[in-house]
Amino acid sequence: MIDSHTHLWKPEDVEGLNAIREAIGAERMGVASVADQRTVNDNPVLFAAKAQFPTRFHTFLGLDHAAHFSSGAISTPSLNEQVDRMIALGADGMKLIETKPTHRKTVDIPIDSEYYEPAFSRAEEAGLPILWHVADPEEFWDRDLIPGWAKEAGWAYDESFVLKEQLYTEVENVLIRHPGLRVIFAHFYFLSADLPRASALFDRFPKAHFDLAPGVEMLYNMSRDPASAREFFVRHADRIIFGTDSMGDQKLDEAKSRAKMVTRWLESEDEFGVDAGADALLGESDEGIIRGMRLPDDVLARIYAGSFERLVGPAPKPQNHTLALEECRRIGREVEQLGGNTAVALGCIRRLEAIA
């Protein structure tokens, strides 16, 4: 098993994420960096994780928008140079969260604009996979339907946020322009309530994939008609990739519960709910019923590992240690200029220096 979608925020959580990996029985994990206005991105923590566990963590690095956020006061590499640098560092892929509504509002640049074009062109040319968060569940735009935990997280979207369909239009413009892009759309591309549309997207874009990191709505939506869901998964097993969206600072029991919920849904015919001890982002235990699909073993093998390995590779790429240290120092300087806290970058530098 490969858990393709996890996160790290601080260097002291690296051991915690590896403990989660061991506890859920994953051979390896993909760790995703999130671009941010104050921290730049999580790349330094990913460098520290791969340096400490080079055979266990695949890294999906984030872009650096410090020049944009500082109105040009900070000089950063161009986006195509950033992709080249990711490749030189030994990144296994690139992470995009800039089309999550909150992040789109912060960056405030359409993903199909000329701003991003150099990054997409270079990623397509190099074959660098992209783990890409687009939109969110449709109920987040509906004040009567949005769950309480999503409101608490700041994901209640009013008219000041870009609409879900606008984000899909922009993303599909990119895919049309760059048909060779190798993409994993996080959280099932938030199309779990519309499997015919999901299937049509796979037909249109042969290099598109979905991961299964919850959004718990994904399991509820497909549990309404588990037979149709099972048929979709069997047909498209090579396009579906296991993930949990676990975090290195998460309680071990919560992370195990999150992974078990997804594997039980895939492997059994059980009817069950979210565990009472699950993390807050999965909501309350009485919110809905999950109905398992009991997928065939060969389908499970592709979803758990085969699809990811075919797209990303059978092992994490070796990391350029010297360049990783240089990047940590560069990002640390940018964080200071943006008025953020440099503790994370400094902690990652210390860890990399100790390993060297």
N, C-alpha and C positions, 0 to 999 in steps of 0.2 A: 504493500500500500504506500502511495505517495499522497500526502496532504498538500495539495498544490497552493493553498491560499491561507497564509497566516501572517501575523504582524508582530513587529518588535518596535517599542518606543524608546527603551533605555538599555544601555549596555549591561546593567545588572540583571536584566531579564533574559539574557541569552541562555543561561543554564536552565531557567524555568521553561523556556520553549522547548529545549531539548528533552527535558523531563516529560513534557506533554507528549512529545513525539514518541518517546519510549512507552508511555502509559497507554497510548491509543494503538500501538502496534504499527506505526508508520516507519517504513525504511528511511524515507527522506521527507523533507518539507520544502515547499516554495514559500519564501518570505517576501512580502510586498512592501515597498516604500511608498509613503504618502507625501505628495507635495504640499507645502504649507507656507503661509505668508511670513510666519515668524521663525520657523525652524528650518526653512528651505525644503528639506525632505528628510527621510529617515535613512538615507544611504549610509551614513557613518555606522549606524548600529548593524546594518546588514553586513558591512565590511568586517566588523568585529565578530559577528556570528559565523561567517564563512571562514575567517581566519582560525577560529577556535574549533570549528567542526566542519572541516573542508569537504568531507564526504557525505554530510547530512543535509546541508542547506543549499538550495537553489535560490539565487537572489534575483529579484525583479526590481531594478533601480528606478527611482523617480526623476523627473525633470527638475531643473533649477530655473525658477522664474524670478530670481532676485533682481535682475536688471529691470524687469517689468514692474515689480512691486516698488522699486526705488525710483521709478521714472528715469532710469538710465544712470543714476548716481553710482550704482554698483555695476562693474563690468563682469559679465559672465561669458563662458563659451557660448557660441551660437548653438541652436538646437541640434543641427546636424553634427556639430563638433561634440556635443554632449552624448549623442548616440555612439559616435566613434569612440569616445572615452569609455562609455559603458562596455563596449566590446573589448577594448584594451584592458579594462579592469578584470574581465572574466565574468561579466554579468550573464546570467542565464536568460534574461528577458528584461523588458521595460514595463513599469506599472504606470497606468494612467487612471487618476481619479478625478481629473479635471472636468468630467461630464457628470459627476454626482452633483445634484442641484446646489448644495451648499458651496462646493468648491468652484462650480461654474460661476456662481455669484461673486465669489472672492476674486477669481482670476479675471472674470468678465470678458472673455474672448471666446468666440465660437470655435468649436473644435475643427470645423472645416474651413477656417480662415487661413490666410497666407502665413500667419504667425507660426502655426504648427506644421505647415507643409514640409519644411526641411527635415523635421524629425520623422515624419511618416515616409518620406522618400528614402531616407537613409535606412530606416528599419526594414522597409520592404526590400531594398537592394541587398542588405546584409542578411536577411532572413531572421532577424531578431524577433522572437515572439513578444507579444504585448498582452499583459493581463490588464483588462480594461473594465472599469466600473462605469456603467452608463445608466443614468436615470435612477429610479427607486420604485418601490411598489406604488401602484396607481392610487391607493387609498391615502398616501401621504399628501396628496393634493386635495383631499376631501375631509373637511373638518368634522363631518359626522361619522366617518369611517376610520380615521387614523387611530391606531392603538395608542394607549396612554404612554407606553414605553418609548414610542417613536416621538411623541410630543416632548417628553422629557429630554430626549437626545437632541432636540432642536431641528427635527425633520418634518415639521408641519409647514407645508409650502403654501404661501398665499400668492397673490398676483404679482409680487415682486420677484418671484422665481420663474425660471424658464420652464415651460411645460414639457411633460414627458415626450410627447410626440415631436416637439421641436428638436429635442436631443436626439431622438432616433433618426430624424431627417438629416441632421448634421453628420451623425456617425455614418449613415449609409452613403452620404456624399463622399466621405473619406474612402469607404470601401470600394465604391465605384471607381474612384480616381486611382486607387491603389489595390488592385485585385490580388496582388501577391502578398499582402499583409497577413501574417500568421497571428491570429487573434484568439484569446480566451476571454469571452465576456463573463465577467464575474456575476454570481448570483442568478445564473440562468437567464441573464439579460433582462430580468424582470418580465419574462414572457410566460411564466408558469401557468397563468390563467388563460393562455391562448396558444395551445400546442399547434394548431394548424398554421398560425403565423410563425411560430418558431421553426416548424418544418420548412415552410416556404423560404425563410431566411437562410437556412442551411442549403437549400437548393440553389439559391441565388449566389451565395458566397461560400464556395467550397472550402475555404481556409478558415472559416469561423467555427469556434468551439464555445461551449458553455461550461462553466464550473458549477458545482453543487453547493458552494458555500451558502449557508442559510443567511438571510431572509427566511424566517420560519413560514412566511406566507407561501413560499414555494411548495412546501410539503402539504399545507392545507389545500392549496389550489388543486394540486394533482391528486390528492386523496378523494376529491369529489368523484373522480372517474378513474380508479386505479388501473382498470383494464386498458384504457386508452393511453394512460401514462406508461404502462409497461410496454405496450406496443411501440410507443415513441422511443423508449430507451433501448429496446432491442434493435430497432431499425437504425438508430443513430449512436450506437455505443462508441464508435470511433470518434465522435464529436463531443463526448461528455466526459468531464474530468472531475474527480473527487476533490473536495475541499471542505474546510470547516470554518474558516475565518476566526480561528482561535488566536489569542494574544499571549505573549510571553509573560505578562503580569497577571494572567488569569489564574484563578484557583484551579488546582489540578482536578478536583472533582467536577467542576463546571465544564472544563475542557473535555473531560472524558464523557460527560453527559451529552455534550454537543455532538461529539463524534459518534457516539453510540446511537443517538437519535437518527442520524443520517444513514449509518450502516444498517440499523434495524429496518428502516424504511426500504432500503434497497434489497435486503436479503430475506426478509420474512413476509408472511401474510398477516402479521399481527395488526390489531387495531389498538392504538395507544395514544397518549398525550405527552406533552412536554413534561419532563421530570420536575417535581416540585422544587428541587434544588438547582435547577438550570439557571444560567446567567440571565440578567435582566433583558437583554436584547432578544431573547426568545419568548418574552411575554409570560403570562400566567399559565399555569398547568391546565386550566379549564377552558382555554380559549378555542380549542378545536380538536378534531380527531384526525390522526395520521393513520393511513391505511397502507400497509406494506405491499410491495410489488413482487417480491420473491423472484428476482431476476436470475436467469441461468448463469452458471459458473463462468462460462466464456465471456458473457457480457460484463459480469462483475470484474473479471480480470482486466478487461480493457478500460473500464471506468476507474478502477482503483490505481492502475499504473500504466497500462499499455498506451492509452491515448496521450497521456502526458509525456511519456518517454519518446514516443514517435515525434511529438511536436517540439519538445524542449531538449531532449537528450537523455541517455541512460545514466548519466552521472553529472554532478555539479561541475561546471567549468572551473579550472584552476584560477585562483585569484592572483592578480599582480599586487604583491604586498606593498611594494614601494609606492606604486601609484595610488593604492588605497589610502596609505598614510597621507600622501599629498592632497588627496581629495578631502579627507577629514579636516585637514588644516585649512584648506580653501573654504569649505563650507562653514567651518567655525568662524572664520573671519567675516563671512557674509552674515551669519546669524548675529554677530556682534553689531555690525553696521545696521541691521534691520531692527535692533533693539531687543533681540530675543536673548534667551538664556543659553550660554555656551557650554553648560555643564555636560550635556550629552556628547557633544563633539569632543570635548576634552577627555571624557571618560573613555570614549572609543579610541582616541589617540593613545592613551595610556595602555589600553589592552593590546593594541596592535604593536606598540613598542615592546611590550613585555613578551609577546609571542616572537617578535623578531630576534 
